[in-house]
Every structure is written in C-alpha cells, then in structure tokens.
Amino acid sequence: MTKSGPKKMRAYVLIETAPGKTKSVKGTDSTVVNLDAVTGPFDFIAVVEGTTLDAVGRLVTDEIGSIDGVTRTTTCLAVAIG
C-alpha cells in the first residue's frame, strides 16, 4: 500500500453562461482541475477539487458563480461506491 497525500473532494460543475461570455477560474483552497466547453444544455463542465466540501462550495459560489456571464451552476459531487 502506497502512502498518498491528503484526500481531496472532487466535483463536477455544470455551468450555464450568457451568450458570448467565456472565462477561466482558479481558487485557493480548491482549484479547477479541468474546464471543457460542451454542447447540450450546459456550456461548460468544470472538474474541481478541494481540501474540504466547504472549500469546493466556496469555489463554486464565490469564484465560478460570481463570474460575469455565468447564469447558473449545478454541482455534482463525486462519491466512492463500494
């Protein structure tokens, strides 16, 4: 068994934006690991990680949600099954 660093919370953030608005985001206690523009009902899907659930929540509400042009976010927490 290998020793690894502290476990991080991971979430997928589905982002809707106003037409013509695109930006990237970064946090401090949590960070955007990947950001993809997608087709369908959402404009972007971000993979975010944080040290705690609160850190992920702050990234989504304070950083992503406050970007000019972001109209709505839906956050899906990744969970371990089994």
N, C-alpha and C positions, 0 to 999 in steps of 0.2 A: 504494500500500500504506500503510495507516494504522498508526501505532505504538500498541501496546496495552501494558497493564501486564503484570506477570509472570503467566505461565500458571498456572492452578490445577488441582489434581487434583479430579475430580468423582466421586462415588459415590452409589449408591442403597442405602439401608439398609432392609431389610425387618425389621420389628420385631414380635415377639410379646409380648403382655403378659398378666399375670394378670387375671382378671375384675375390673372396677371400678377399674383403675389407669390414669391418664392424666397425663402431664406433658410440658412442652416443655423443650428443652435448648439450650445455647449453649456454644461453646468459645472459645479464644483464638486459636490458630494456625489453627484451622479453625472452620467455622460451619455450622449447619443453615440451608440456603437456603429449604427448604420442608418442611412436615410435613403429610401428609394422612392422615386416618383412612380406612381402606378396608375393603371386605368381602372375604371369602375366607379363606385360611389365615393371613394376616397381619393385624394390627390397624392398623399404621401403615406408611407408606413415607416415609422422610426422604430429601431430596436434600441432600447435604453437600458442602462444598468445603473444600480446604485447600491450603496452600502446597507441601506435600510429601506423599508417600504415608504417611510416618510420622506426620505431623500428622493426617491422616484416620484412621489406625489408632488414635491416641491418643483422638481424639474418640469413636470407636465404642466402644473398650474402657473408657476412663476415665470418659467422660461418659454416653453413652447406655446402655452395658451396666451401669453401676452405679446406674441409677435404680431405686428401689423399684418393683417390679411388672413390670419388663422381664425376661422369662424367656429370650429367645433373640433373636439378631440374625443376619441374613445380609447380607453386604456384597457388592455388585456394582459393580466399578469401571467407569467409563465409559472407552471407548477410541476412538481415531480409526481409521477404516477407510478405506484408500485412499491 
